[in-house]
């Protein structure tokens, strides 16, 4: 059984991830070309929406 409100939360997480991903792609290809440090920070930024949602769900249990 799917918890109430999970569909909306999932859409918000995917939307936030997509925005972060597109932003990091744009910055990575234009400003931070060949920057390993930027790639590491971008990976963490893209992981934040999903990890925040997972933490929220873990606290609800």
Buried (B, 14 or more C-beta within 10 A) or exposed (E): EEEEEEEEEEEEBEEBBEEBBEEBEEBBEEEBEEEEEBEEEBEEBBEEBBEEBEEEEEEEE
